[in-house]
């Protein structure tokens, strides 16, 4: 009996450490820049250097509004205005889970989870940031067990803690395919996960949907210790376009404003549904850097025009956000709506509160 127990335990341990299946999809080599240095090769943005911004809000950016109800100034809020559902006939149903996390289901039956982070940062970083920086979120509502069981794919935009959480991988399991940027797979736990790494403009078919990985203007790292740059930009970053018979949904990932939005439009045409970030651009001492890698609300409106978005759904703000580089939980939404009106933007907005969903 002891021998049988030993063998059974060994088999269970081995099965729990099953190797992951990793596939790499290369795109046009000119679209992925690699920067050689003493520590190996690192990725770079398509348009590095000081950007030019077409529009900047410089006063009354956060004017009060009657369509957002808050418990305190721009904190703990709900968008309350009546909205007519946009008629884009894309076939996509979108549920915003908070911050950058979305549950997407297409009318064909294919379901996708994007940048799932259901709780805090990975331990022990969450505790360090809670003590040192105060980054601790209210936990959002999450997908139910059936939605999790029926998932076809999980997509990640980049490796930062607020977009990639290993605890969620454990909870989701090995059922769906995982689509990630280049260099990402080594950060997964072992366990028999099916992982596809993608270069910019690579594509992968998942059931009825084609997933296109596209550029963003951002950066990557996983080690947040001052003056240690061992892993800086060693994994790629980007956004995802989900396509079904010419109908498209674009999730931008974290990104600053740059000409890459025009590149995406030239390659894929008008986008039916755009999920664009509008937060984490504010910092009293390092605002230029924050804006370089995160769009302001007005940057996002310009990007939506350049993408040809038929409808834009913003994200990044909210009651379950970490408020990293933000004035408050909902300041970015105040600024977006004010700038949308002030500039008479042609972009059709649809605002979601966390947990809400819409079929477009």
N, C-alpha and C positions, 0 to 999 in steps of 0.2 A: 504493500500500500504506500509507504513513504516514497518508493521509487516511482510509482505511477503519479503521485502528486507532483514529484519533482519534474517529470517529463511534461505533464500538463502545464505546470507553471512556466517551464521553458518555452513551450509552444505559444502560450499566450503572450509572453514577453516578445518573442520573435515576431508574432503577428502584429503586435502593437508598434513594432519598429520597421514595418514594411517600407521598402524604398518607394519614393515618389516617382511617378512617371513624368518626365520633363521633356517637352518639345519646344524648339525654338523656331520662330517665324521671322525671317529677315525681310526688311523692306528695302526700298531704294537706298543704297549706301550713302548717297550724298545727303540724305535727310536725317541721318544720325551722326552727329559730329562726336568724335572721340578726341579727348585732350590727353596726349601722352605726358606722363610725369614720373617722378621717381617711385611712386607707389602704384604704378599701373595706369590703366586708361580710365578716364572719367568722361561722362557725358556732358554736353553743353547745350544751351538753347540754340534754336535756329537763328535768332536775332539777338545775340549778346550785346551788351553795351547800353549806354544811356538811351532810354526810349523817348519818344515824342508823344505827348498825350493831346488828343484833339479837344478835350473838354475837361475842365476842372471846376468843381463847385468851390467858391471862395467865401460865400457868406449865406447866412440863413439856410444852411444845408439841412438842419434838423428842426425845421419849423413845425409847430404842433399840427396834429391832424385829427379829424373827427372819425376817420375810418380805421384807426388803430386804438384799441382800448387797453390801457395799462394800469397796473396796480401802483406803480411809481413811475417817475419820468423815464420813458423809453425802456422800462424794465418790466418783465413778466407781463407780456402783452398778447393780444389776439387781434388779428385782422378781421374786421366785422362787416365790411362793405359787401353788398350783393354783387355777384359777378355772373355774367352770362358766359356759359362754357364756350370756349373757342371752337369753331367748326373747322378743324383741319383734317378730320377723317384719317388719322394716322394708324388707328388700330391699337395704339399703346394705352395702357392703363398705368398711371403713375401714382405711387404712394410715397410721400416724403416722410422718412423716419426720423429726421433730425440731422443737423449739421450737413454732412455730405452723403448721407446714406439714403438710398432709394431702392424700393422694390418695384420692379417693372414687370408687367405681364402683357403679352401681346394676344390679340384676338385669336391667333393661330394656336395658342396654348403654351407657348414658350415663356418661361419665367426667369428673371434675372435679378440678382442682388448686386448693388453697386456700393463699393467702399463701406462694407458693414462694420460699424463700431457701435455696439449696443450698450456699452457701459462706460468705463473710464479708459485712460491709457493703460497699456500693459503694465502689470506689476513688475518691478517696484517703481517704475517711472511715475505712475499715477500718484503715489504717496510723496515722492520727492517734489513733484510739481505742486501738489496740494500744500505742502509745507513751505516751499520756497517762493512759489509764484501765484498761488491761489487758483490754479486752473483745475477746477473740479466741477463737473457739470451735473445738472439734474438729468437723471437717466430717462431716455425717451421710451415711448411705446415701441413695441417690436413686433416682428412678424410672428404669426402663430406656428404651431408645430406642423400643421398640414402645409402651409406655405413653405416652410423650411424643408420639409420632406420632398416636395414637388419641384424644388429648384433645379433648373437645367444648367445654370452657369453663375459664377460669382466673378465679378470684374473689379479689379483694383486700378486706381489711377497712379498712385505712388506710395512710397513706403513710410511716410510720416505717421506718427502714432495716432493722430486723429482721423486717419483714413485706413489704417491697417492694424488690426488687433488680433493677436494669435489666439486669444480666448474664444473669439467668434469662429475661427477656423475649427477649433475643437468641437464647438456646438453644432456647426453646420455639417461637418463630417465629410466623407469621401464620395458622397452621391453625385454632386454637381462637378462640372469642369471648372477649373480656376484659370482665368485669363489675366495675365499680369505683364508689366513692362520687363524689358531685358534686365537681367541680373537679379531678379526678384526671387526666384525659386529657392535659392539657398537660405532664405529667411523663413521658409516654411518648416514646421515640425515634420519629422518623418511619420509616415502613417498610411502610405498608399494613395496619396492625393494625385490627381491628374492635373498637371500644370502646363499651360502653354505660355511661354514668354514671347512677347511681340516687340518688334521694332516699329517706329513710326510708319504709318501707311501700310502695315501688314494687316491681313484680314483672316478671320476664322469663321467657319460656318458652325453654328450650334442650332440643331434642328432647323426651324424655318427662318432663323435670323442670321444675318451676316454681321459680324462684329469687326469694326475697323478701329485700329488704334491710331490716334492722331496726336500731333504735337501740342504741347502746352509750354508756357514760359514760366518755369519754376526751378526747382532744385530738389535734391534728395539727400537725406542722411538718416541714420538710425541711432547713432551714438551722440547723445547730447551732453558732452562734457567739455568745458571750456578748453580751447586750444588743442583738442584732439580731432583731427580731420581725416582719420584713416578711411572712413566709409563715405565721405562727402562725394555725391554725384556718381557713385559706382553703380547705382541702379537708375534706370531711365524713369521718366515721368511723362504723363500725357493725359489725353481724354479718350472717350469712346463714342463712336457712332454706331447705333443699332439700326440696321436696315432691313426692311421687308418689302420686296417688290417696288422699290423706288421711294417708299415712305421712310423717313429718317427721324431718329431721336438722337440728340447730341448731349452728352454729359462732358463738361469741359475739364473736370478735375480742378485742382488748385492751379491758378494761372494768373500772371499779370497780362496787361494789354501789350500786344505786339502784332506785327504784320502776319503772324501765323493764322489769324482768323480769316484773313483774305485768302491765304493759301488753301485752307480747308474748304472755303466756298468755291474756289476755282476747281477743286478736285471733285467735290460732291454735290455742288449746286445748292439751291435753297434748302434749309433745314426745316422740317415741319415743327419739331418740338425741341427747344433749347433749354437745358438745365444749366444755368450759369451762376457762378459764385459772385457774391456782392460784398463779402465781409473780410475782416482781418487785414485791412489796409491802413489802419490808423495807429500811429505810434508817435508820442510827443518828441522823442529824440532820434528815431531812426525811420521816419516816415517814408523817405525815398526808397529804402530797401523794401519795406513792407509793400509799398505800391508796385514796385518792380515785379514782385512775385504774387500779388493778389490784386484783382481788379477792384477799383472803387465802383460804387453803383453806376456812376456816369460812364466809366470805362466799359462796364458790362452792357449798357445801352448801346454804346457805339459798336461794341463787338457784335451785338445782336443784329444790328443793321448790316455790318460787313458779312456776317454769316448768312443773311437772308432769312432770319428766323421768322416763322409764321406766328409762333407764340413763344414767349420766354417765361419760364418759371424760375425765380431766384432761389438761392439757398445760401446757407452759411451763418445766418443770423438765428435767433430763436431762443426759447426758454430752455432748451436742452443743448445750447451751445457752450463752448468753453470761454467765449468772449476774448479770444486771443487777438490782440491788435484791434479791438473794437471799443467804441465809447460806452456802449451798453448792449444789452441783449438784442435790442431791436433798432438801434440807431441806423444801421445800414438800410433797413426797410424804409424808415422815415426818409432817408436821403434819396433812395431810389424813387419813391413815389413823388417826392418834391421835384426832383430833377426831371422825371418823366413828364410832369405837367409843365415845368418851367421851359423846357426845350421843345415842347409840343412833339415829343418823340412819336414816330409812326409805329413803334414796336407794340404789339399787343401783349400785355402782361396778364398773367394769372397767378395770384398769390395764394399759397397754401400755408396754413398753420401746421405745425408738426403733427404727424399722424394722419392728416387728411389725404384723400386721394381723388383723382379725377381721370376719366376716360376721354381721350382726345382722338 
